[in-house]
Amino acid sequence: MRFIQIFRRGLASGFKTTGTLALVIVPIYLLVTVLNQTPVLHWIGRLFRPLMEVMGLPGEAVMGVVLGNFINLYAAIGAVTPLRLDSRQMTVFALLLLLSHSLPLEAAVSRMAGVKAWPFILMRIGFGVLLAAGLNFFWIG
């Protein structure tokens, strides 16, 4: 009997979490999919292509980077999924956002801990780009 109660609570919690994540991921996925059918996403991609190519990513992936840095990782996932990145690109993208994500929230936490936010943010973005570019350069595959 105890197992069934635990199972039901776990299942309910899992559905609630899935619903919460879907509220972030699905609208962003749809937005990027629609933008991909218009010149807007391609224009953004051309604008950021030089920076993103250093990391082996298409220029359009900048949408995922921006959303991952300013909103959260789930928004980044929703933004890059329609782009159909290959395994190398997805790994590089994941490394970049591993080091720089949710920056407004993290900056607020760092300020509460007594750390200046701007050097902290610049360091995280800088190391993220540096390591993502390094991974792209040294990728064997």
Secondary structure, DSSP 8 states (H G I E B T S, - for coil): -HHHHHHHHHHHHHHHHHHHHHHHHHHHHHHHHHHHTSHHHHHHHHHHHHHHHHTT--GGGHHHHHHHHHT-HHHHHHHHGGGT--HHHHHHHHHHHHHS--HHHHHHHHHHTT--HHHHHHHHHHHHHHHHHHHHHH---
